[in-house]
Amino acid sequence: MNENTESLQFSMFKDCFARKMLDHPEMNTDPNSDTSGLDEFASYLALESWRTLPMSIKDATHETKEKVPDADSISLESTSTAFVDTLISYGLVEDIEDALKLLRKVLGEYLEQACAPPPVWGSTRTRECEICDREVPLTYHHLIPRSVHSKVLKKGWHSEAMINSVAWLCRPCHSVVHHVASNEDLARSYYTLQLLLEREDVQKWQKYAAKQRFGVRRG
């Protein structure tokens, strides 16, 4: 079965577990301590419970929310014994009933996030360029260029909720983005700021641009 653990939905689900663990007295440790253990534990719990959830839950989005069942109505009878036994052995719950209550709370928080409407992209505006980190006049870059919106929706590359997502960039960085890839490549392969920043040419530009004083002529 496709567990879809590389999806944004699984990542949100795992983070909901991590927050629950941090709220629990048994997991309340030094805030300066290494969090790799928490990440591994939350990943394990998420994966063990994710396996048995229906696809409507795994694929939940704002667009599909009408088809998503309420967290209280989801059957948890198939939840793995390993998930329950782990929570009990760590002293996080007393019995199977408590374990399933915890899982249902996590599901409720996850579905609230997954089915939330997309942000009004103008409200995401930053004060600094999201590539070079300089506090300079900004433009908004459509992460999925407008010229290919129709094709993107027709091909199903991205959901309608993501079609108007933007990054706030200074004009030089904005120009570089459009120089390194075509609009179709940007839409298919570099549709988030994180994906853009994984490109070596963008990283090189970022290091250069971050050192430049805006509006100062040299020589």
QUIFEN-V268360 format. One record per run of one state. SS is the DSSP state (2 for helix, 1 for strand, 0 for the rest). FROM is the first residue (numbers start at 0). LEN is the number of residues. If there is no record, write none. Layout:
# QUIFEN-V268360
ss,from,len
SS,FROM,LEN
SS,FROM,LEN
This chain:
# QUIFEN-V268360
ss,from,len
0,0,7
2,7,16
0,23,1
2,24,3
0,27,8
2,35,15
0,50,4
2,54,4
0,58,6
2,64,3
0,67,3
2,70,3
0,73,7
2,80,9
0,89,6
2,95,19
0,114,6
2,120,4
0,124,14
1,138,4
0,142,3
2,145,10
0,155,4
2,159,3
0,162,3
1,165,4
0,169,1
2,170,10
0,180,2
2,182,7
0,189,3
2,192,5
0,197,2
2,199,10
0,209,10
